[in-house]
Amino acid sequence: MEQLGFDFGTQHRRRLVRVTPAKLATWTDCPRRFRMTYLDRPTPPRGGAWAHNTLGAVVHNALKALFDLPPDKRTPDQAVALVNRQWKSEGFRDVDQAAEYRSRAQGWVHDYVSSLDVDFEPLGVERWVSSPTERIVAEGRVDRIDYRDGELVIVDYKTGRHVLTSDDARGSQALALYALAARRTLRKPCSRVELHHLPSGSVAVWEHTEESLARHVRRAEEAADEIDLATETLKAGGDQEILFPPVTGRQCQWCDFRRSCPEGQAAAPSLEPWALLAP
């Protein structure tokens, strides 16, 4: 941590704000959605399931279950069986569409596992990692943490419609914070982050430097300061509409809290729950 310029010897420390990549992304996308997600109690009613989220969760859960097995059981056929075991149909248009994407998911994990050296043991699967900086505690759950050539590697599974590039890996605040937190949690060096896009079989890679990690940390700290100020001001009686304004745009089409947000409803038409599936 000293490499990134963080001084933990300060006697008079400020209160650290606990953040996850999901919280930071939600705040950046729309402060009102942040308030509804993390602060409002009771939580406003959410929309129904989205098919693309269901699909992603099935694939993630199948791969997690695969690495829970002994190495000799981690076969492509076993991975397909795990997709079947984990399968859910929430959000799909009908049984035919669900069957089509179930078949796609089976093919993705079969091909992916066929390309892996499954004899290795990851240091973490769905592993929670955490690390303090000067102003925040960055934490979150990593899909997989490998140990290669004396260094940790952050692996994030993706099932979306778009093929990803090294720019996506470089710009991902989540991956950068995971790398930082994995260093702290597992006490090993970590600079490499990877996005494994199962539909295309591609792997987007970025090797972080101390400077690039520090840039991500600074942005996270700035957002966390904004979150903390808005949250504390709200507790003191501040106006929630001023402190947590809506940010409208295309993203309002798939917001879970659309029904509770007139501005979002006016900004963009609603989508069918299966509209974000890859064609």
N, C-alpha and C positions, 0 to 999 in steps of 0.2 A: 504493500500500500504506500510505503514511503516513496516508491518510484513515481507514483502519480502526484506526489506533492502534498499528501494528506498528513496533517500533524495531529496525532492522537494524544500528545502530551499537554495540550492546552488545559489549564486548570479550570477556566470558566467556560464551559461548553454550552452552546445553545441546545435547546431540545431538538432532537433529531426527528425528522418526519419520515414515517415508514411508507414506502411506495413500492408498487409493482409496475412492470411495464404496462399492464392492462390499465391500471389507474392513470398513469401518465398519458397514455394514448387516448383514453376516454376524455380526460380534461382538455387535451389539445384539440380533439375533434369537436367537442361541444360541452361547455361547462354545465349547461342545464342537464344533459344526460348524465354527467358525473354526479350532480346532486341527487338525481332520481335513483341512480344506481347505488351510491355509497352512503348517502346521508339521510334521505327521506325515510321515515318510519311511521306508518307502514310503507313499504316500497310500493310505488304506483303499479298498477297491473301491467304486465308485459304482454307483448304479442306472442303468437304461437311459434312453434319450432320452425326453423329454416332448414330446408333439405340439405344445403351445402354444409351447414354446421353439423347436422346429423352424420353426413358422410365423413367429414373430417374426424369427428369423435370416434366413429367406428374404426377407422384406420389407425388412429393413435392408440386406441385401447387394444386392438389386435396386436400391434407391434410391442406394446408394453407386456402383454401376456406372453408373447413369444419369448422375450428375454427373461421371463420368469421360469422358463423351462430349462432343463439341462441342455448343453450344447448339441448333443446328438439328436435331440428332438426338434431342433430349430430348423425344420425343413420348409421348403416352399409350400408343400401340400399342407403341412401343419398350419402355416400362416393363413392359407385359404380357409381352413377349418375354423380358425379363430375369428376370421371375418364373419363367417356364418354364425358363430356363437355370439358375437357381439352385435349382430345386425339389429338395427331399428329402422322403422319406416316413417318416422315423424317428419312431416313437412313435404313429402313427395306428393305429386299430383294424384297418383293412383298406384295400384299394385304393379302395373306394367312398367311404369317409370322407376319405381323402387327396385324392381327386379333387374332392370337395365343397369342401374348404378351399383347395385350389389355385385353384378358380374364385373363391372369395371373395377370396383374396389378389389375384388378377388384377383384380377389380373395385375393390378398395381403392386399388391403386396407379394404376389408370387414372383414377379420379375425382380422386385426390390430385394427380397430375401435370397433369390438365386444369385444376385451380384455381391452378396455380403460374405465375409469370412465370419461365420456365426460361431466359431470356436472361441473368439475373444469374449472377454467379460467386460462390459461397460462398467465404469466406476459409478455410474448413476443412471437410473431409468425413472422418469418422472420424479427427479430428485429436487427437493427444495433447497435452495442456496440463498445466502444472505451475506451482505457486507455493509458496514457503515462507511460513510465518507464524512467530510466536515459538517455536512448539513442534512444528509438523508441516511436512511437505511434502505438500500436497494435489495429487493428480494424477489423471488419467484420460483416457479417450477419449470425445470428444463426437461425437454423430451428425452434427451440422452446425452450423457457425458462420457466420451471415450478418452482413453489414455494411450497416446501414440508417441513413440520416440521421446519419452520423458516429459511430455506436455499434455495438458488437457485440451480436448476439442469439444466445442459446443455444437450439438447436432439438433436441428429443428426440422420436424417433418412438415411438409406443406402439401395440400391436396387441391389448391385453387385452380382456376381456369388458366392463369397466366404462367408461362415459363419464367423463372427467376434468373437474375444475373448477379455477378459479383457486386454491382452497385446496390442491389437490394440487400445483400449481406453486409456490405460496408455501412449502409445507411440505417440499418436496423438498430434502434436504441435498445430493444429487448435483448438482442444477441450480445451487444456490448455490455450491458448491465449483467447479463448472465455470466459472461466471461470474467468480469470483475468479481462477482459474488462467488463463482466457482473457485477462483484463486484463494479467496479468503476461507471458504468453507472446507476445501480439500487440501489446502496448503501446498499447491503445486502451480507451476507457471501455466498460463493460458492466454493465448493471443489469437488462435484460429477459431473461426466460427463458420458453420456450414448450414445452408438451406437445402434440404433433400426434397426435391419436388417429385413425388411419386408418379403422377400421371405422365410426365415426360422422361422420367429416369435421370434427370439432370441434377447436378450438385453445384450450387453457387457457393464460392469460397471467398473469405476475406481474412487476411492476416492483419490484426490490429497492431498498432504501435502504442507506446505509452501516450503519445500526443493524441491519437485518434480516440483512445478510450477516455482520456481526460476531457475531450470536447463533448463526448456523449454525457459524461458525468455532469459537466457544467450545465448543459441543457436540461438534464433531469433535475438538478438542484434548483434552477430557475423556475421550472414548472412546479416543483414541490413547494417553493416559497409562495407562489401564487395560490396554490391549493390551500396551504395552511392559513394564509391571510384571509382568504374568502371564507373558509370554514370557521375560523375563530370569530370573524366579524358577524357571520350568520348567528353563531351561538350568542353573541352579545346583543342580538336584536336587529341586525342589518337586514336590508331588503333583499330577499332571495332573487328577485328578478334582475336587480342590478348586479349582484355579486356573481350570479350564475346565469348569464344570458344565453339564449339559444344561438347556435351557429347553424344556419340553414344552408341547404344545398342538396346535391344528389343523395348524400348519405342519409337524408331524412326518409328516403324510400324504404330503407331496411332497419330503421331505428326500432328497438324493442319498445320504446315508450312513445311511439308515434301517436297513439290514441289519446295521450295526455298532453299533447303539444300542438296547439292550433297553428303556431307558426310553421312547424314542420309539415303539417298536413297541407298548408297552403303553398309550401315551397316546392313540393314534388309529389307526383302521383304515387299511390301505393303499388307495391309489387306482389306478385304471387309468391308463395313461400318457396317455390322451386326455381324462381327466375334467375338465381345466381349460380346455378349449376353450370358446369362447362357443357357447351353444346356437343 
